Amino acid sequence: MPVPRIAIVGRPNAGKSSLLNLLAGERIAIVDPTPGVTRDRVSTLIDLEAPSDSLPERAVELTDTGGFGVYTAEGGRYDEVGADLSTLTGDIEQQIAEAVTTADIILFAIDTQAGITPLDQQIAKMLREQRLGTRQRDDALIPVHVIATKCDGPKWEAHALEMSALGFGEPLMCSAKNKYLRRQTLEQLYDLLPEPTGDDDAPPVDMKLAIIGKRNAGKSSLVNALAGQNRVIVSEIAGTTRDAVDVRFDYGDKSILAIDTAGLRKKKSFQGPIEWYAFDRAKRSIERADCIVLMIDATEKISQVDEQLAMLVQKAHKPVVIAVNKWDLIEGRKNRYGNPLGPGDYSEYLRKELKGLTFAPIALISAADGTNLSDTVEIAWELFQQSSTRMGTGELNRLVQSIIDRNSPPGRGGKIGRAYYATQVATNPPTIVIIVNDTGIFGGSYERYMMNRFRDEVPFDEVPIRLILRPKRRDDDKRFEKLEAGDEQERYAFDKELLASLPDDPEEYFTD
């Protein structure tokens, strides 16, 4: 069987997102007292530790859902531009129903300190009557277990036990605030899992693909198109997606994890802490991704937000595809010469506006009708492969020497620039260290010249390259002799030392 799925459902502010974060041991879902913060299904894979050493860990997929019922806070039905947020209620409830239908265990979260509310009773009735998703599977019902959240100490346990009246058995109980009964809850969940069949390990993921962009660029539409289902809510209301939502899909024989992120706008326009949380989630998604899809709205000019996102990608040193969405909507528009606007015109425009990503490939797509989506995924995969490529040390040294022979660096103070040794010490991104006699001679414009020549020759020319110049040290000569003699053990040890000596934040060395 696949990885067991646990869906967390309940009314708004019942503590569902806090519970997900508690069980996962890290902040994944945004937690805020404002109703309606969680809208899509937010899933994460965790390894549940066994209650005893004789049992193995179990991989589990946890899914947080939006609050069912009253969606908006008092006075918060409309956003800052007047969009009616209550129109998202149907989409949110559809996401909840999908989570219930695909789950192996349903955790019904109820706030211990608030007690059983009429809305809790309504949700319990809908779960029993299968009006909130379908619990029937293989002639059996998916089990529902009440979990009493906000049970902050022993004095609340009696209140939590009152939830047995809902008919789903004795409740689990815990507190995300002070982690009260967390260990007991994890052990109980382990015991509730269906019996393993030997093939329920976490499915391998060949590539993590973060999809970023400003509001209404079409990110969620792209994720749904790739997944082949309405996995995330698509709405004309800007800012619908708040969390970073992980969605797995198969592309040929590859398993890919698409990470849908919140649409961003200028920081000065942020409305409260929720948007700051969403911004933080987007940055974390970039960090954990193998490749980025930066979505640009073809119907609008490149904005400051687009430029800021491009800068985030640059600082993260991630390979990126610039996906120009809604390309079908600019048909008939003219360029500055009065001719029909074509791909070449837009490519020239992008290169001018996003100067730090001149090496990144551009894909013209339409997420709404599926145009060029598979090609975009293929490009992303190729970029990930490029970023994972390692050049041989001999090949790299010959390349560096040929670059210097073609155009030697300008001397300084009577000193001529010399490069003694070059090696690629890391991948993702490809990191090249060149040991020289004077870093000042090789820096500045000559370093940029070398980078341009690298992009003409190396097998990873469309991804960020980190180039580091290191001055020659006294003991390097003896090591160079061993390296020239073909001592592979010495070469491996030297590369390892170079990698370990790099600064924790090598931003100053990043040339693109």
VENTA-V212630 format. One record per helix or strand of 2 or more residues. SS is the DSSP state (hx for helix, st for strand). FROM is the first residue (numbers start at 1). LEN is the number of residues. Records with the same first field share a line. If there is no record, write none. Layout:
BEGIN
SS = FROM-LEN ; FROM-LEN
END
This chain:
BEGIN
st = 4-6 ; 42-7 ; 58-7 ; 105-7 ; 136-2 ; 140-2 ; 143-7 ; 172-2 ; 207-8 ; 245-7 ; 254-7 ; 291-7 ; 319-7 ; 362-3 ; 419-8 ; 430-7 ; 465-7
hx = 16-9 ; 85-18 ; 118-11 ; 154-13 ; 182-11 ; 219-9 ; 267-3 ; 273-16 ; 304-13 ; 327-4 ; 343-11 ; 355-3 ; 373-15 ; 393-14 ; 439-4 ; 445-13 ; 476-9 ; 488-14 ; 506-4
END
